[in-house]
Amino acid sequence: MKKVAVIFTGGTISMKVDERLHAAIPALSGHEIMAKVTGIEKMAEIEAIHYGSFPGPHISPEKMLELASIAKEQLLREDIAGVVLTHGTDCLEETAYFLDLIIDSDKPVVVTGAMRNSSELGYDGPSNLAASICTVCSDESKNKGTLVVMNNQVNAADEVTKSHTLSLDTFKSMDFGPLGIVDQDQVIYYRRREHRQIIDTDQIQPKVALIKSVAGMDSTIINYLVDQSYKGIVIEGMGRGNVPPGMVDGITKAIERQIPVVLVSRCPMGRVLDSYGYHGGGRELRNKGIILGDNLSGQKARIKLMLILGITQDVDKIKEIFEEDLYKKV
């Protein structure tokens, strides 16, 4: 029987409704959560690790770095088949992608959580946790990096996003669909992860900002970030990767100051490319030195840039890492 390390960080999976507040708060310990996962002892031996009782929005990149260190330590053990990490769903995709980029192991790492707390009918935490443990126990899950398992679907950390505020199947790989499913305690994979990057660092650069471009936007926010000595900027551009003309001067100023500026799309699906040549279009921004973030969401591009800046401030090197596979897809 395989042994699985389960790291408990809090989130809705650990919550119940407080009668005084009439709202859900973290309350369950890891052992109390595991007690609700009936029959799991037939699948795996569980080693519970308590990290904290944090709601999703309380998880910072600094905490993600600590979680990565704990996970790495467990993965080095010969008796551990893999790691499951429970997490609040609000920024679960960011932590999952952080772990995917920084952990280099053939053993699976699975991040999971719950959309309903333990006081609600249909509490989905035990089911998601059971499916995650089954995923770790499958030999087919090796060499797939960090996975997100919710609602019996297995998704790659770099592809998945929280798509709905309430739905149990909120976590979706919008462009490509899930890697597989968990059916009757067995994992079935329908496609492979073709490529994943590893960023070998134990440091992050926290001063990286994320901006969403909107109609008529100017350079005020970008200029402020430059003046405040931010080390990186991610911009969610419009459509294929374009911005209002008023933003161009600010982007130019940042690039001239050797601040890496990464462009992604605010659209939930698709990738950016320098297809448009008008003022504010992707081709002009590309010629000025903007970095294209492929099909990453803004929040994931920010995580990636924070980690890359932990190893280099060389804008050309940063661009090389971000755009490694971009033109192979054309």
N, C-alpha and C positions, 0 to 999 in steps of 0.2 A: 504494500500500500504506500502511495506517495505522500510526502509531507509538504504542506503548503503553508507559507507564512502569510498571514492576513494582517495588514497594517490598518488600524482604525484611526481615522482622522476626524470623524464627526459627520456633519451633513444631515440631510433629512432622514437618511437611513437610521440615524441614532436619535431621532427626535420623537417626542410625544407632546401632546397639548398640555400646557400648564394651566391649571384651573383658575389661577389668579389673573394671568395675562390674557387668557383665552386665545392663545397663540402657541405655535409649536416652538420648542427650544430643545437643544441637545440634552438628552437625559439618560440614554441607554449606554451601558458599557459594552465593550466588544464581546464579552462573554454572554451578556444578555441578548445581544443580537444573534450570536451564534446559536444560542439555545432555541431560537425560533426557526433555524434551518434544520428541519427534521430529517433524519436519515443520512445526513452528510458524513457521519462516521463510517458508513459503508463505502464511501467514495475516497476519502482522504483523511489523513491525520492533520489536524489543524494546530498551528502554533500562532496564537493571538498576540499581537504587539500593539500596545496602546500608544499612539502618538499624541492625540489630543481630541477635544470635543469642539471642533471649530465649524461654524456654518461656512458654506462654500465661499462667500465673499470675504471671509477672514483669512483665506489662504493666500499668502503673498508669494512672489518669486523667491524670496529668501526661505520661506517654509518649503517651497518646492525643492530647493536645493538640499535642505535637510532630509526631506523624504527620499530624494534620489540617493543620498548617502546611506540611509537605512536600508533601502531596497538593494543597493549594490552589496552591502554587507551580507544580507541574507542570501543573495544569489551566488555568492562565493562559497557558501556551505554545500558540501557534497550531498547532504541529506535533504536539501530543499529542492523541490521540483520547479518551483516558481513562486511568484508573489502576487497576491491580490491586495489592492488598496481601495478602501472605501472612502468616498469623497462626496462633498456637496455638489449638486449638479450644476450650480450657477457658473462655476469656472472649471468644471471637471475636464473639459476638452483642453484647456490650457495646461493644466497639470499633466494630463496624459501625454500631450505633445512635448512638454518639457522633459518628461521621463524618457520618451521615445528618442529624443535627440541626444540625451546625455548618458543613457545606459547602453553599454555594448555587451550583450550577453545573448547566448542562444536560448536561454531559459525564458519562458513567457512571463510578462508582467501584464496584469489585467487591472483596469480601474473601473469601479462600479459605484452605484449609489442607489437612490430611491427617489421617486417622484411623490410618493405618499408617505406620510409619517406613520408611526406605529399606532397612533390613536385613530387613524382613519380606516374605514372598511376598504379592503383590497390592498392593504399594505404590501408593496411590491419588493421591499428590501430583501427578505429571505430568499425569494425566487431569484432575484438578480445576483445575490451572493452565491447561491448554489450553482447557478449557471456559470459564474466566473470561476469557481473552484473546479468545475468540470472542464472548463476551457484550459486551465493551467495543467490539469492532469492528462490532457490529450497530448500524445507525442506529435500530433500534427500541428500543434501550436508553437513548436520550437522555431526559432529564427524568424519570427514574425514581428519582433519588437514589442512595443506596448500596444495593447488592445483595449478597447472599451466594450464591455459587455453589459447590455441593458435590454430588457424585454426579449430575451432569448436571441438577440442578434449580436454578432461579433463584428466590430468595426475597427479599422486601422486608425491609430491616434492622429495621423496627419490628415485624415479625410473627414472625420466625424465632427458634427456640430450639434449643439442643442437647438432644435428648430421650433419648439413649441413650449409655452410657459407651463402647460398643464398635462399634456398627453403623455401616456406611459411609453409610447414609442417616439419620444421627442428626439432621441439621438439618432441622427441619420447621416450617412455618407451621401451628400446631396448629388455629387457628380457621378459616382460610380456604383453606389449601393454597397451593402455590407459584404465583408469577406466571406461570411458564413452564418450559420445558425446553430443554436443548441437545441437538439430535439431528443427527448427521452434520455437526457443526461449524456448524450453523445454530441460531439462537435462535428459539423459537416462544413467543410470549406468549399466554396464555389470558385474562388479565384485566389491568386497569389499576390503578395506584395512584391512588386517588381524591383523596387529600390527604396532604400532608406538611408538617410545621412546620420552620421555620428559626429557630434561636436564634443571633443574631448577637453572638458574644462571643469573646474570646480569653483568657478567664479562667474558672477553675473554683473552686468552694468544696469543698475536700476533706472538711470535717467534716460529712458526711451519712451517717447510719447506716441500716442495713436490719435489721428485726426480723421474725422469723416468729412469728405467734401460734400457741399450742398450748393444749390443754385445761388449764384451771386456772391459766393464766399470770396474774401480777400486774403491778404497775407498777414493780418494782424496776429493771429494765433501762432503762425510759424515764426514770425519775427520775435514774438515774446519768448518762444522756446529757444531760439538761437541766443537771445540776450541773456537767458537764464542758464546758459551753458549746458543745454541738453546734449547728450552724446549720440543720439539717434532719433529719427522721426519715421514713423510709418503713416502713410496716407492711404485711406480708402478712397480711391478715385471713383469716378463715374464710369459705368459701362465697361468698355474694353481697357480702360486705364487712362482717363482724361480728367482734367480739372478745369474749373472756371478760370478765365484769363487773369483775374485778380490775384490768384494764388501763385502765379509763375514767378513774380519777383521774389517772393519769400522763399520759394523752393530754390531759386538761383542763389540767393544769399546763403542759405544753409549749405548748399553743395560747395560754394566758394570757400566756406569756412571749414571744409573737410568733415562736415557732418553727414554721415550716410543717410540718404532719404530713400525709403523703400516704398514702392507703389504697388498696391493691390486693388481689387475692385470691391465696392460696397455691395455688388450683386452677390447673392448667396451661392451662385453656381457660375462656373467658367473661370478662365484665366485672363490675365492681362497680357497685352502685346502692343508694340509700338505701331499700330495700324493707321493712326490718324495724324495728318500733317498740319492741321490748323493750330492757331495760337492756343496753347493749353492742351493740345493733343499729345498722345503718347510719344510720337516721333520727336517732337520738339523737346519734351521732357527727357527722353532717352539721350538725345544729343547733348543735353546739358549735364548728363551724368547721373540721372536717377536710376535706381536699381529696381528691376522688375521682380515682383514676388510670386510669379506664376499663379497658381490657383489657391494659395493660402488665404485664409480669412485674415482680417486685420489683427485680431487678438493673437493668432498663431504667429503671424509675421513678427509681431512685437516680441513674443517669447523667443523666437529664433534669433532676432537681432540682439536681444539682451545677452544671449549665450555666446554668440559670435564675438561680440564686443568684450567678452570675458577672455578671449584668446588673442584678438587683434583689433587694432584701430585703423588698419590699412584699408582704405575704401575699395581699392582694386581687389584685394583679397576677399573682402566682404561681398562684393559683387560676384566674384567667381563662385563663392559658396552658394549664394542665393540662386544664381542663374545656371547652375551646373547642368541641369537637364532641360532648360527652357527651350532652346532651339532644336534639340533632338526631337521635340514633339511636333515641330512645324512640318 
